[in-house]
């Protein structure tokens, strides 16, 4: 896979993770769920971890350590 294609793929993965995280937060807000539930906190934590990983992968591919 060409470097440019890899960069684009990693960027798209991160964009998808951002969109999924946004949807999760909107769902929680609309349903007025309280963040004191361990399930909700775990779900948010997992989403943030995915955001972090996809951003790290993208930054590595574009040459930012």
C-alpha positions in Angstrom: 0.0 0.0 0.0 1.4 3.4 -1.0 2.2 5.8 1.8 -0.4 8.2 0.7 -3.1 5.5 0.6 -2.0 4.4 4.1 -2.3 8.0 5.4 -5.7 8.3 3.9 -6.9 5.0 5.4 -5.6 5.9 8.8 -7.2 9.3 8.6 -10.6 7.8 7.6 -10.3 5.3 10.5 -9.8 8.3 12.9 -12.7 10.3 11.4 -15.0 7.2 11.8 -13.9 6.9 15.5 -14.7 10.6 16.0 -18.1 10.2 14.4 -18.9 7.2 16.5 -17.8 8.9 19.7 -19.9 11.9 18.8 -22.9 9.7 18.2 -22.4 8.0 21.5 -22.3 11.3 23.4 -25.4 12.5 21.6 -27.2 9.2 22.4 -26.4 9.6 26.1 -27.4 13.2 26.1 -30.7 12.5 24.3 -31.6 9.6 26.5 -30.5 11.7 29.5 -28.5 8.8 30.9 -26.4 9.6 33.9 -22.7 9.0 33.6 -22.6 7.4 37.0 -23.5 4.0 35.4 -20.5 1.8 35.1 -21.8 0.6 31.7 -22.0 4.1 30.4 -18.6 5.0 31.7 -17.0 1.9 30.2 -18.6 2.6 26.9 -17.3 6.2 26.9 -13.9 5.1 28.1 -13.7 2.5 25.2 -14.7 5.1 22.7 -12.0 7.6 24.0 -9.4 4.8 23.8 -10.4 4.1 20.2 -10.1 7.8 19.4 -6.6 7.9 21.0 -5.4 4.8 19.1 -6.7 5.9 15.7 -5.1 9.4 16.2 -1.8 7.9 17.3 -1.8 5.6 14.2 -2.5 8.5 11.9 0.1 10.7 13.4 2.7 8.0 13.1 1.9 7.4 9.4 2.2 11.1 8.6 5.5 11.3 10.4 4.6 12.9 13.7 6.0 10.9 16.6 
